[in-house]
Amino acid sequence: MYNNYQNHLSGILNEIKEAGLYKSERIIVSPQGAEIELNTGQKVLNFCANNYLGLSNNSSLKESAKSALDNYGYGMSSVRFICGTSDLHKELEAKIAGFFGTDDTILYAACFDANGGVFEPLLTEEDAIISDALNHASIIDGVRLCKAQRYRYENADMADLEKQLIASQAQRYRLIVTDGVFSMDGNVAPLDKIISLAAEYDAMVMVDESHSAGVVGETGRGVTELFNIRGEAEIITGTLGKAFGGAIGGFTTGKKEIIEILRQRSRPYLFSNSIPPMVAAAGIRMIDMMTETNELQDKLHRNSEYFITSMTRLGFDIKPTKSAICAVMLYDAKLSQEFAAKLLEEGIYVIGFYFPVVPKGQARIRVQLSAAHETEHLDKALKAFEKIGKDLGVL
Ligand SMILES: *Cc1c(COP(=O)(O)O)cnc(C)c1O
């Protein structure tokens, strides 16, 4: 039996390779950080991690995790509602709610699970979900698991959102859902306008702050801080796997009754293990750090501004961004791969993206800035971009 199926899979794998879409993985043998070492022995500057605040290898978070490891053990061996809830989980949930100015929080193993488990318990076929076309895969999957009517609007297009709101007026409840920052362009959802439209057309709002929490807004509270609308979105989801330490874990935070229903009915919460106590402890420390000082957020903002301004001055075509994502537009798929490969030879690790990850003819290199980067790192990257840009005729 397996022989036939094996041939079938080999055929698909070959197609993926021939299309140039086969993903291979570089192997890192050092901790995650600004400078990493690959298993080839090469040391490179990392500009493609979601390590926005440089916390992936932070000594204070490691201390909190180690101490929780000693005091609470390695794992919970249970889902939350049976015997998987420790005081650390409850404390972290309260801290996250305080951070975003919401009522309560529910933790998940990942934001993929938070998004996968948020729609189905809250909405039925009588209701409507109105989703941005560029929303994260986990939102798309979560919407698929829910019976609500589906409406889609073009990325950050408020005229189209209004059209969909009008079209969905016959439904009982409406939920608009958007990423806070879209990961391929780095653009921010116009959440102030979304909230106004929601008020006008009687809808609720959910925003996924995975790429914006810790990053966007003066103190890193995300897009609701940027637009001065903290506490106004009914639902916020996010991850502990990006700016917030980079380990594992996700959350939904928002209105009290919504979180309460999710604790009763959300399947990834009810049927999956709780996060390890050491991850919860480090999460608590992370929120405390971000509350005590704005040092890391400030440094990230300075680094992003410095890099993006310098790249623009060099003559690169940069997508408008308000995040720590800088999309360097090259338009040609092959050029994006060649450019990234040459950057790696110069010790700069970035990824070139092309169709189908981004639209056809929109190939680019995505640079992600971090508070872990020092000025000398940024200057080295800028120099490499300039050199290769000239060599390849981009500049
Ligand atoms: C990364 C990401 C997720 C998934 O987060 P995990 O915690 O890694 O599962 C969900 N939504 C968005 C918008 C993301 O960028």
Ligand as a Chemical Component Dictionary entry (heavy atoms), coordinates in Angstrom:
data_LIG
# 
_chem_comp.id                   LIG 
_chem_comp.type                 NON-POLYMER 
_chem_comp.pdbx_formal_charge   0 
_chem_comp.three_letter_code    LIG 
# 
loop_
_chem_comp_atom.comp_id 
_chem_comp_atom.atom_id 
_chem_comp_atom.alt_atom_id 
_chem_comp_atom.type_symbol 
_chem_comp_atom.charge 
_chem_comp_atom.model_Cartn_x 
_chem_comp_atom.model_Cartn_y 
_chem_comp_atom.model_Cartn_z 
_chem_comp_atom.pdbx_ordinal 
LIG C1 C1 C 0 3.138  34.323 14.140 1  
LIG C2 C2 C 0 1.695  34.601 14.066 2  
LIG C3 C3 C 0 0.753  33.734 14.614 3  
LIG C4 C4 C 0 1.139  32.395 15.184 4  
LIG O1 O1 O 0 1.739  32.554 16.435 5  
LIG P1 P1 P 0 2.317  31.242 17.163 6  
LIG O2 O2 O 0 2.248  31.587 18.609 7  
LIG O3 O3 O 0 3.699  31.057 16.655 8  
LIG O4 O4 O 0 1.423  30.111 16.805 9  
LIG C5 C5 C 0 -0.585 34.098 14.573 10 
LIG N1 N1 N 0 -0.973 35.255 14.018 11 
LIG C6 C6 C 0 -0.100 36.113 13.464 12 
LIG C7 C7 C 0 -0.591 37.382 12.868 13 
LIG C8 C8 C 0 1.267  35.809 13.473 14 
LIG O5 O5 O 0 2.127  36.649 12.906 15 
# 
loop_
_chem_comp_bond.comp_id 
_chem_comp_bond.atom_id_1 
_chem_comp_bond.atom_id_2 
_chem_comp_bond.value_order 
_chem_comp_bond.pdbx_ordinal 
LIG C1 C2 SING 1  
LIG C2 C3 SING 2  
LIG C2 C8 DOUB 3  
LIG C3 C4 SING 4  
LIG C3 C5 DOUB 5  
LIG C4 O1 SING 6  
LIG O1 P1 SING 7  
LIG P1 O2 DOUB 8  
LIG P1 O3 SING 9  
LIG P1 O4 SING 10 
LIG C5 N1 SING 11 
LIG N1 C6 DOUB 12 
LIG C6 C7 SING 13 
LIG C6 C8 SING 14 
LIG C8 O5 SING 15 
# 
